[in-house]
Structures are given as C-alpha cells and as structure tokens.
Amino acid sequence: MAKFNTLEFLLTTSSMRWSLLFVFLLFQCSNPKQETASTPKTLLAIFAHPDDEATVGPALAKYAAKGVTVYLAIATDGRYGVTDHAKIPAGDSLAAVRSEEAKCAAEKLGIQPPVLFGLHDQLKMGEGMGPLNEQLNTMRTKITELFTSLKPDVVITWGASGWTGHHDHRLVSTVVTEVFQTQKWEKPVQLYYSAIPTGNLPANSPMQLATVDSSFLPVKISVSEADYAKALASWHCHKSQYTPETIEGMHQLLKASLSGTAYFMPAAFSTEEKNSLF
C-alpha cells in the first residue's frame, strides 16, 4: 500500500480549503452575534427630568469610560421643581437653570451633551387631556427620531412604577416602551428597565416603588468606586433640586442598596409562538 503523503494531500486540496475559508468568513460577517470588542456601541438613556439620570449614573459613567457612546435624553424642562433652599420660582427661569444643570451632569458622567426635548413639566396634565395628548405625541415623535438617528444598541429607562411613582416618570417609561415595540428596528436594540431588588432598601425608604423582585432582574452590571464618584459629582450639578447634604444621603442610600451592582430588567419577552395562554 502506498504511503499517505500529508503535504501532497494538503496541496491538492487547496481549492477545497479556500472554499471552506470563504464560507467561514461569510458566516462570520453575516452573523450579528459575532461582534468584536472594537465594535462601536451606543447606549441611550431616556428619563423625565433633569436629575433623573442619577438613578443610573454609575452605569452610564462605567460604559462611557469603556468607550461606549452614551446619550441622555430628558423629556421635560423641570419648570415646576421648586425647592425651599434654591428659591427659584417655577417657570422659564427654573427651566433654564435645570437645562444647564443637565449639561453639567452629563459632562461629569463623561457622556454626550443631553438631548433636551423641552416638553412642559408635568406634560400639561393640569390643562386637560388635549394638551396632555399633544405632549405625549411630541414625546413619541422625538423618541422615535432618536431610535432612528442614533441607532442605539441599548436603551435604558424605568419600569412601570417610574421608580418613584411620579406620573411623568411612568408616562416616559410607557412611551419609550411603546416606541420600542412599534417595529423591528433596522439595527437590533435592547430595552432595559432600571430597578433595585426587593428587600435591598430600608423598610422606611420612600423609594420602595423602585424595587422589583430579583427574579426579574437577571442583568447585573458591576460598577466601581470610580463610577460612583463620577455619579456623585454629576448629582452635585443639580443644585436647584438638592442641598449637598441631601445628595450625599441619597447617594449613600443608593450605593448601600445596590452594593456595587446596577440591576436591569429586560423589556423583551419570548417570541416563541404558542397556541395557549398557559
């Protein structure tokens, strides 16, 4: 029997090897899950008021430091956020101050300048359903435009409770979710809701609505002391809303309740077809 010649075999089958290599490379290019570490990523956080980003500040700072392009969209102008210590009357003057505070906060987090929708604080809810619906329609249009223009990989907002139960928070969450579900976006996007695991807050904490059972929070992002430091610095930008003492207290409460982790609940559900609700 003739002896098998490995070199001869490889040389005579070179065309086959090149064909297999071509198929492999084609598969790699066509498979969206095969992403390299250098693939640019975009994260979009959408909240109701200037200062709401404080709830996810450490996570935003973390990803910005890792090279992710992070955008913050703020729906309303915060014109009704009157506080005793700042003594700024409700209206345009307070809205202008809060706009500058939002820009300061974004800079401290290391993210892109904020996208300010400029909608009316409380979404003109007190003026009736007509003005409220106009505000919601405008919000929907602006959020859709961001999904289309920024093509984010990830979008972050609150879940159903709006973290605090504030109606502006709840409505922003609802509209973001609505836009997310309207279509299969050209670029795949994931929507996450920020929350705190149930039981992690003191029993007398006013933020109990921010909690969700841990079984619904499979996404756990570790955040560092450096991330917390940037988040704290950004929170201090919101001088019209908080005294330094209040900021320190709230920051420490969140830090203790999260224990170096940012928790998120995926908005997406299984798309497996079923013929029963049970």
N, C-alpha and C positions, 0 to 999 in steps of 0.2 A: 504494500500500500504506500502511495506517495506521501511524503511528509508534508503536513499542513504548513504553508508559509504565511505567517501573520502579516508581514509587510506587503506581500503581493495582494493579499485579500483586501487590506485597507486601501491600497492604491486603486484596485479595480472596482472598488465600491464607493469611490469618492463622490460620484454623482448622487448616489443614494444619500450619503451623509450630508451633502449640501442641501438636498431636498428636505431632509428631516430638520436641519438647522433653520431653513426658511420657514417651515411650518411652526416650529417652536417660537421663533421671533414674532411671527404673525399673531400667534396666540397671545403672547405676552403683551403686544401692543393693543390687542382688541379686548383684553380682559381688564375692566376698570378696577378690579380689586388689587391688581399687581401694580402698586404705586411705590415709587422710590422715596427715600427720605427727603430728596430735594424737591419733590413736587410741591409747588406753592399752594398754600391753604388759605382760605378766607373764613373768618368767623364773624357773624353778625348778631349782636345783642340788641333786643328791642324792648324798651320799657316805657313807662308812662311819663315820669317826671325827671327833671334834673335831680340827682342824688339817688335814684332808684338803682343805679348800677352798683351801688355799694354792696348789694346783696351777693353779687358775683365778682366783685372787684379782684380778689386774689386769683381767680381762674382767668380773668381777662388779662391780668398782668403776666401770668405764667405763660400763656400762649403767645402774647406779644413778644416776650423775651425769647421765645423759641423760634421766632421768625414768621409766625402766622400773622397775616394782615387782619387786624381786629377793628371792626366798626361798631360804633354805638349809636343807635337811633333812639331819639327821645320824642314821644308823641306830643306832649302838651308843654305849654310855656310856664307852668307853675305859678301863675299870677296870683293865686289865692293862698299860697303858702306863707301866710303872715305869722311871724313869731314875736313874742314879747321882747326878746333880747335884741333883735335886729331893728325893730321899729320901722320897717319899710312898709308903706301902705300897699294894699292889694292893687293890682293893675299893671300898666305898662312898665312902670319903674321897677317893680319887683321882677317882672318877666325878663327885663333887660339884665338885671343883676344875676338872675339864675342862669341865663344863657352864658354869661361869662364864667360863672362857676362851673358849668358843664364842660366848657372848653379847658379850664384849669384841671378839672378832674381827669379828663381824657389824657392830657399831657402827662400828668403824674403817673398814670397807669401805663404809659408808653404805647397808647393805641392811637388810631387815626382821630382827627378832629370830629366832634359829634355831628351827626346828621339831625338837625332840629326841624321837626315837622311844623312847629309853631301853632299847633291846634290849641284851642281855648282850654285852660284848666277846667276840669270837671266837664269838658266836652259840651258846654252849654246845656247841660242836663236840666238846669232850672228854668230854661226858656221854653221847654216843651219838647215833644217828640220830633217835630220837624227839624229844628236846629240840631238836636242830638243826632238824628239820622244823617244830616248833612256832614257833620263832623266825622261820623263813623265811615261814611262813604269816602270822604277825603283820606282818612287814615288807611282804608283798604287800598285805595289807589296808590298812595305813597309807599306802602309796604310792598305791593306788587311790583312797583317800579324798582325797589331795592333788590328784590329777588331776581328781577330780570337783568338789571345793570351790574350788580356786584357778583352775581352767581355764587352765593356763599356755599361752602361745604357744610357748614353748621350754622344753625340759628338757635339762639337762646332767649327764652322769656320765662314768665312764671306759669304755673299750672292754674287750675280752675279757681283757686282761692285768691289768686293775685298776691300771694304771700301775706298780705295784711288784711285782706277783705275789702280794700278800697275799691270803689266801683270803677275808677279809671284803670286801676291795675287789672281787674277782672276783664274789662272790655278790651284792653290791649291784648291780653292773652287770648281772648276769643277771636279777635280779628287776625292776629298772627297765625293762629291755628287754622282759621278759615282759609286764608291765602295759601298756606302750606298744602292744604287738602284740595285746592281747586283744580290742580292738574299734576301730571307727571312732568316735573321740571326738566328742561333740556340738560342741565347738569344736576346729578343726584344731590339732594340736600337732606340733611338730618335735622329734625327739630327736637330740642330738649327743654324740659321744664326744670328750673332750679327749685330745690326744696331742702328741708332739714329733716333727718329721720325722726319719726315719732319717739318721744322719750328722751331726746337729747337736750331739750330745753328745760329750765326750771319750771315747776308746776305753775308758778305765778307769773310766768313770762307773758307779755302782751302779744307775742308773735306765734302763738300756738297754731294759727291758721297757716303758717309757713311749713308745718310739719306734714310728712307723708310717711306711711308705713314703709319700713326699709325694704320690704319685698318688691316695692315698686321703684326702687332706686338702685338699679344694677350698675349704673355708671358712676364710678368713684374716681375722682381726679385728685391726686396728691398735690398739695400746694406747700410752698416753702415759707420760711420766715421772711425771705426777700420779697416774695409775692404779697405776704401780709403787710409788710412795711410800705410797699407801693400803694396797696389798697387803703391803708390808713392815711397816707399822705394825700391821696385823692379825696378821701372823705373830708379832710380838713379844708378842702376848697369850698365846701358848701356852708360858708359862714352865715349866710342868711337863714339857714334852717336849724343849725345846731351850735351850741356852745362847745368849746373844746372838751369840757368835762363830759358832756353828753356823748360826744363822738367816741371818746376813749372808753366809756362804759359800754356803749353798744358794740364797739369793735371787739372788746374783750368777751362780751357775751357770745357773739357770733363765733369768735375764734375758739372759745371753750366748747361750744355746742357742735362744732364741725371737726375739731381735733385733727387739723391738718389735711382735711379732705373736703372737696367740693362735690356735692351729690346732685345727680341729674336723673330725671325720668324721661325715657324716650317717648315721643309722641306717637311714633309709628306703631302699627299693630300688625299682626299676621295677615298676610294677603292670601293665605291658603283658602281655596274655595270650599264651602261647606253647604250642606242642604238641611241643616238643623241649627237651632239656637243653642242646643245643649250638647 
